[in-house]
């Protein structure tokens, strides 16, 4: 007699009941997870993958969630199985974090900022194993060592804010592994992490899965990651499973148009400037191979290196932050976020800036905008020195130099309609003859970025992540800038939404003719969007050159390491 699967979800239906009616989040979901195997659930935001994961531990709030029908059968011994949906609260508490653990996407919101990392992991061990604190602390130390945290003894006494993103995620993995669960659920555990940190986290999860013979549900929107880690793949679309099978079958011979779309819209598969296909192209049956619109490219890259066409000249620029101060407040040590960099940005080009977290790329971008003050060095914009200017002197230049942030939600005022937020920018800088004129210009901008006039009066929380990023782009373009900084502006987006935003940036750049500094930790995206690439490492420029040359023939070992870490790179 064959053993039962570790987890078997059978005909699961979940709906959310709100004042506006019922919404079917999951419809007839069925799949199994085996011991010692990794099952990846893939789909865009809103596809139902996270709802599926949360339902396994009954973490969905009821109401508004309602488990309409179906079963979630969990079998630890392979002989008997219990339906999670019919477990009592006490039984579920014993299951959560003990036999089934979960790693969430954003570790900072999952960790208590007021308690040291060691105490948090030790408490999880004490709760489920009923052992003394001293022994729990020893187990926490061993777990920190297993997840390869540097200085595990020191990490026990650090607070979450003192750790990098990758280190916080390792703490979450240690906590999830503290009771040696039979099933581990990883919900987008590497989103927005550097490719090198991401690769280390993937390798760590895989090593732990093999050594503990765990079953793993790995949730992601990136099929490139799936090729690195999964045994089986489940593709979800609008609350349904549209395709499932072993990794080779789904990735090499996809059947459903949605799966084909997720595979095709990754920038790494396309030539720089080539228009990226969209999910809608596949779902609506448009010809993505022969369609001229799909293959349309942006204008040829700017090739001149003549100094007289440089829009921005950066010379010996440094930005240092005090790391340790004396008793009287005088800095004794500095963190050299940017340390003596030199480069030019030519008029009309897109310059990519890539590197790991902490390399100084965001600080450099903000220094160019004078959002942080340089310690020393020179920044010339259109021949004018910016470093010595006062806030009043800088105001005219603020109009011409704009930024698109990584998280558009936090950069938008939640109490102001998005149309008002865009119109306000024009008012501050005296654009438009009157309020009506500015409103008309705002509506035109919204339509240019793929939204409509109806969106003018809506608030930020009423939009998806991709729509909010479009609003951020519209606001940046409201002043018709000559220079635009995109700071990780597509890093946290689904691959399909990322394709839409990259196409939009290319279209708008062609129409408006602005110059772009495109900051990212993803070399495949930077290669696709950029004319030239700067690679930064520890505050310094490691390598600079034409995008194709840096991507295909890197000169430096550090660049080669970044390239090797790109998931799904062929």
N, C-alpha and C positions, 0 to 999 in steps of 0.2 A: 504493500500500500504506500503510495507516494505521500510525502508530507505536505501539509497545508502551506500556502505562501505566508510570509511574515505579515503582510498587509494585503487585504483584498477589498477594494472599493467596488460596490455592486449597485448599478443603476441609481446613483446618488443624484437627487434633485434638491436644490436649495433656492429659496426665494427670499427677497427682502421686501417687507411690507412697510410702506411709508404713507404719509398723508396724501401723496400724489398717486398712490396705487401700488401694485406689486411688480417687482422686477425679478426675473428669473436669472439668477447668477450662475447656476450650474444646471445642466440638463442631461440626464442619463449618462453620468460619468461612471465608467467601469475600467479598472486596471488593477494589476497585481504588482507587488514589490517583493522580490525574493531576498533571502538572507545572502549577504556577501555580494550583492549587486547594487549598481547605481542606476537609478531611473531618473532621467531628466524630464522635467515638464517645461515646455517652451511655449511662449506666446507673448503678445504685446500687453501693455497695461490694459486692464479691463477684460482680458481673455478668461479670467477665472482661476488662474494658476495659484495665486496666493490664497484665494477663498478655499480652494481644494486643500491646500496645506493646513490652513487654520482649522478646517473642519475635522481633520484627523484627530486633533486634540480638543475638539469642541470649544475652540477659543472665540468663535463668532458670537457676538452678543445676541441673545434671544429674549424679546424682540430687539431689533427689527428682523433679524435672520430667522428663517423657519426651515427646518429639515423636513421637506415635504414627503420624501420617500427615499428608500434605498438603505444600504447597509455599509458599515465600515468595520470589517472583521479583522481583528488583531490576534495573531497566534504566535506566541513566543516559543512554545515547545514543538510546534509543527504537528501537533496531534489534536489539540482542541483550540477553538477560536471563540472570542467574545466580541459582541457588537458594541463598539465604542458609543454609539448613539443611545444605547439603552443602559449605559453604566451610571451608577449613582455619582454624586459630587465627590464623595470620599474615594471611590474607585478611580475616578478621573484624576484626582490630585495625586494618587499613588503612581499613576501612569506618567503624568507630565514631568519632564525633567529627570525621570528615573528610567523607565523602559523606553520612552519616546522623548527625544530631545529636539530642540529647534534652535537654529542660528538665524537671527533676523538680519535684514539688509543693513540697517543703520545701528551699529553697536553703541554709538554715543547715547541714543535715546533708550537703549536697553540696559545700560549700566547706570548705577546710582552714582551721580557725581560727588556725593558727600561721603562715600565709603571707598576705602582702598580696594584695589582689584583683588588682592589676596584674600581679604575678608569676605568679599562677595562670592568668590569661588568656594572658600571654606564653608560658608553658610549653606551653600547648595549641597555640599557633601554631608554636612551635619544633619540637614533636614531629611535627606532620603536614607542615609546609612546609620543614623543614630549613633554617632561616635563622638568622642571628646574633641574640643576645639584644637588642642595641640596636634592630635593625629590628623585632623582635617586640614590643618595648615601645612603639614608635611606632604599630604596628598596634593594640595594646591601647588606646592613647590614642584613636585614631580610632574604634574600636569603642565605647568609653565615650561618645564624643561622639554617635555614631549612635543609641545607645539612650537618649540624652537624660539622662544622669546629670549632676547639678549639679556644677560644678567637676571635670571629668573628670581634670585633671592631679592634683588633690588626692586623688581617689578611687583613683588608682593605688597610693598609699602607705597606704591605710587597710586595716584588718583587717575581716573580715566582721561582727564584733560591733559595729563602729562605724557600721554602716549600718542603715537601716530595712528592714522586710520588702520593700517595693516596690523599694528600691535594690538589695538583695541579688538579687532576682529579675532585675533589669536586668543585673547582672553575669553571672548564669547565661545570660541571653539572648546577651550579648556573647560569652561563651565558646562557646556553641553555634553562633554565627554566624561564629566566627573563621576557619573554613576554607571559608566560603561553601558549605554543604552543599546537596545537591539535595533532601533530605528532612529536615524538621524535625518531631520528635515532641514535643509539649507535653503533659505528663501533669499535669493539674489545676494549671496554673501560677498560677492566681489565687485558689485556695481560701483563705479566711480573710483575704484582703486587703480593704482598704477599697474601697467601690464606685468612688470616684474614681481610686484607684491601679489598681484592676482595669480600669477603662475605658482608662486610659493604656497599660497592658500589652497589652490587646487591640488597641488602635490601633497600637501599636508592632509587634506580631507581623504584623498585616495589612500594614502599610507595608513591612516587610522582605520579606514573602512576595511582594508585588507587584514591588518593585524588583529582587529577585533571581530572580524567576520560580520560586520553590521550591514543592514540594509540602509540605503541612502536615497532620499528624494531630493534632487537638486533642481531648484527652480531658477530659470534664467530667461532673458529675452534674446540671448545671443547664441545662435547655432554654432558659432566658432568655438565657444567654450564647451559646447556639448561634445564636439569632436575630440576634445582633450580628456574628458572625464567620464562620460556616460557609457553604460552598456546597452540600455534601452532608452528610447526617446518617445515622449508623448507630446503631440502638438495640439494646443488648444486655441480655439477661436470663438469669441463671443459665447463663452460658457459651455462649449461642446468640444469633445475630442474629435478632431478631423483626420488625424493620422497617428498611428503608433506602430512600433516595431523595433527591431534591433538597430543599433547605431548605423551600421554600414548600409542597411536597407533604406532607412529614412534619409540619410544625408547624401547617398550616392544615387538613389533612384526614387526621389520624392514623387508622390502621386497627386496629392492635393495641391491646387493652385496656391493656397496660403503658405504651405511649406516651401514651395518653389520661390515664392516672393521673399520669405525671410532669408533664404539662402542667397538670393540674387542681389538684394539691396545693400549688401555689405560693401563699403568703399574699397576694401582690399582687392576685390575682384574686378575693379574697373580702372580704366586709364584716367589720369588726372584731367579734370574738367569734363569728362564724359557724364552725361546726364544719368543719374542713378534711377533705376526702375523703382516703382512704388508698389505697395501691396494692392492698391486700387487697380493698377495696370493688369495684374494677374487675376484679381477677383472679378474684374469686368471684361476679361477676355481680350484685352488689347495686345497687339503684337509687339512684344518687347525686343524682339531680335531685329526686325526690319523697320520698325517705326522710326522715322527720321527725327521726330520730336524727342524720343527716348535717347537717341544717339547724339543729339545736338551737343556740341561742345562749346565751352566759353572761348573768348578770344585767345590768341597765342600769348604765351607768358612773356613778361617783360624781360628782355635779355641784356639791356644796357647796364653797364656798371660805371657809367660816367658820373663823376661827383656832381655835375651840375643838374642832374635830375633827381637827386636825393631829396625826399620830403623830410626825413628825420635823420639827423646825424648824432650818434651817441659816442662819446669819447671818455674813456677811463671812468665809467660810471660805477659808483659803489653805494650800496645801502646797507649800513650796519645798524644792528639793534643791540642795546645794552643787555648782556646776559647775566652779569653780576655787578653789583654796586658796592661801594665802600660804605662805612657807617654814616658818612656825611652825604651819601647819594651820588658820589662821583663814580661813573662807570669804570670798572676794573677789567672786565672782559666783554667781548662783543661777539654776537652771532653775525657772520658775514653773509647775509642773504644774497646780496649781489656784490661781486668783488672784482672791480676793474674791468668791465666789459666794454668792447668796442664793436660797433656795427652801424650799417646804414639801412634805411628802408626807402626803397625807390618809389617814386610816384606811380600809382596805379598797380603795384604788385601786391600779392598776398605773401607775407613772410610768416612761415610757421615757426613756432617756438615750442619745443618739446623737451620733456625731462620728467624725472620722478618727482613725487611730492617732496617738498623741502629743498628742491634744487634752486629755487629763486625765481622761477618763471613768472608767477603771479605778482611778486614784489616788483620785478622788472617792468611788467606791463603797467602797474599802477604808478611806478615812478615816472614813466613816460607821460602819464596824465597828470602828474604832480598831486596824486591822491596820497602818496607818501613822499616825504622830502628826501632827496639824495644826501648822502653823507659828503660826497665830493664827486667831481666829474662834470661833464657838459651834456646837455640835451638841447639840440637846435631843431626848431620846427620852422620850415620855410625860411631858414636863415636867421631866425630870431632865437636868442638864448632864453630858455624857459626857467632854468634853475634859480636864477636870482630874482624872479618876478614875485611881487606881492600878490595877495588874493585879488585885489582890485585890478592889477595889471593883467592877471591871468584870465579874468572873466571873458574878454572877447575871444580868447582861444578855447574856452570851454565849449563854445558853440561849434567849433570846428573839429574837436577831438571828443569822441564818444566811446562808451564801453557797453558791451552786452555781457551780463554776468552769467555764471553757471546756473544759479538757482533764481529764476525769474520771479518766483513767488515771494521770496524774502526781499527782493528789490522793488516790489510793487506795494503800495499802501493798500492794505486790505479794506480800508474804509472809503476808498475813492474809486468810482467807476473807472475802467481802464481808458475810456475815451477822454475823461477829464484829466487823467494822469498824463496822457500824451499831449493834450491841448495846453496844459499848464506849462510844459517845457517851452512851447512857442511863445507863450505870454511872458515868461521870465526874460526871454532874450529879445522880446519886441518884434517877433515875426507875425505877419498877418496884420491887415489894417483894422480888423475888429473881431469880436467874439464869433460872429457868424462865419467869417472868413477862416478863422482858425478851426472851427468845428468842421467845415467842409474839407479842409486840408487833412484833418485827423481821419475822417471817414475815408478819404482817398488812400491814406497810408494803410488803414486797416484792410482795405480791399486789395492793396498791392501785396500784402503779406498773407493773403488767402483767407481773411476773415470778412465780415460783412458789416454794413451800417447798423444792423440789429445788435451787434456786440458792443456798441459804443457805451451803453448804459449798464452793462453787466460788470460784476465785481470779480476780482482775481480768482476767488475760490470756485467760481462757476465755470472755469476753463480747465482743460486737460494740461498736462505738462508741456506738450508740444505747442498747444495754442498759446500758453503763457510765454513761451520762448519767442513766438511770433510777435506777441505784444511788445516784448522787450526790444526786438529788432525794430518794430515800428517806432517806438519811442526814441531809439537811438538815431533813426533816420529823420525824425521830425525837424531837426535843425540842418539837414542836408550837409552832414560833416564831410571833411576831406580825409579824415583818418578814423578808423574804427578798430577798437581792441575787442576781440572775442575771447573771453576768459573761460575756457572749459565749457563753452556754451552748448555743446552737444553731448557732453560726457555721460550724463545721467539719463539720456533719452533712449527709448526703444530704438532698435536698429532701423525700423521702418520710418519712425518719426525723425530720426537722425538724417535719413536720406532726404526727407522732405525739406528739412531746415538747410542742409547743405546745398540742395538744388536752389532753394530760395536765395541763399547768400550769393551764389554764383549769378543768378538772374539779376539781383539788385545791384551787384557790383558792376555788371555789364551796363545797366541802365544809368546808375548814378556816378560811376567812375571813381569811387572812393578807394583809398589804400587800406589794407587790413594787416593787423598783427593777430595771427590766429594761434592761441595758446591751448595746448592739449598735452595729455600724457600718452595719447594713442598715436603712434607713428603712422599707422595705416590711414587714419583720417587726415593727419597733417600732410602726408604725401599726396593724397587725393586733391586737397583743396589749395595747396601752396605752390608758389613758383620757386621759392628758396626755403631752406630749413636751417634753423639754428638749434643745435642740441646743447642743453645746459646740464651741468653737473656740479653740485656743491657751490653754486654762486658764480661759476665761471663758464665761459663758452668752450665746450668740448670740440665742437665741429660746426662748420657753416659751409653751405654750398647749394647748388641747384637741387631741387627736390628729388629728381630721379637718381642723381648721383649719390646723394646721402642715403636714399632708401635701398638702392640696388648695389652700390659699391662703397659702403662706409669705410672711412679710414681709421676710425678709432674703435678700440675694444668696447668702450661703453656704449656706443651706438649699435654695435653688433649685438650686444647683450639685450638692448631694448627691442631690436628687431626679432631676436630669437624668442622673445617672450610673447609675441603677438599670437593669440589663439587662432588656430585654423589657418595660419599662414602656409601657403604652399611654395 
